[in-house]
Amino acid sequence: MLSWRRAIAGQDEPHGLAIKDKLEKYYETEIHHGRLYPNVDKGLVEKGELDKRTNYYTITTRGQRELEARCEWEDQYIDGFDSSDE
């Protein structure tokens, strides 16, 4: 699953609905609130309050490090991959 970390990376304090929209666009399917919010990576994403009804989310330093490590790990398998080899 495209993680919250990737969904918020590079965004300036996106709110939950913006993250939901990005994930729905990526997966081309509706994501229900009950599935979305329980999947917040504890310790990797911080939640703040914009107002009484709206929260925003930011990636933590630890979350950024883990995201970068994951991207590097994926790149080692993607680099040099040629779909014509299948």
LINHUSUL-V714511 format. One record per residue. N is the residue number from 1. SS is DSSP state (H for helix, E for strand, C for the rest). OMEGA is omega in whole degrees, 0 to 359 (none if undefined). Layout:
# LINHUSUL-V714511
N/SS/OMEGA, N/SS/OMEGA
This chain:
# LINHUSUL-V714511
1/C/173, 2/C/188, 3/C/173, 4/H/182, 5/H/179, 6/H/181, 7/H/182, 8/H/181, 9/C/178, 10/C/178, 11/C/180, 12/C/178, 13/C/179, 14/E/177, 15/E/185, 16/H/181, 17/H/177, 18/H/177, 19/H/178, 20/H/179, 21/H/180, 22/H/178, 23/H/178, 24/H/178, 25/H/180, 26/H/183, 27/H/181, 28/C/178, 29/C/179, 30/C/176, 31/C/182, 32/C/181, 33/H/181, 34/H/178, 35/H/186, 36/H/190, 37/H/176, 38/H/182, 39/H/176, 40/C/180, 41/C/181, 42/E/179, 43/C/181, 44/C/180, 45/E/176, 46/E/178, 47/E/175, 48/E/182, 49/E/175, 50/C/175, 51/C/185, 52/C/183, 53/C/189, 54/C/174, 55/E/171, 56/E/185, 57/E/176, 58/E/178, 59/E/179, 60/C/176, 61/H/177, 62/H/178, 63/H/179, 64/H/179, 65/H/181, 66/H/177, 67/H/178, 68/H/178, 69/H/179, 70/H/179, 71/H/177, 72/H/179, 73/H/179, 74/H/182, 75/H/181, 76/H/178, 77/H/181, 78/H/180, 79/C/179, 80/C/178, 81/C/180, 82/C/183, 83/H/179, 84/H/178, 85/H/183, 86/C/none
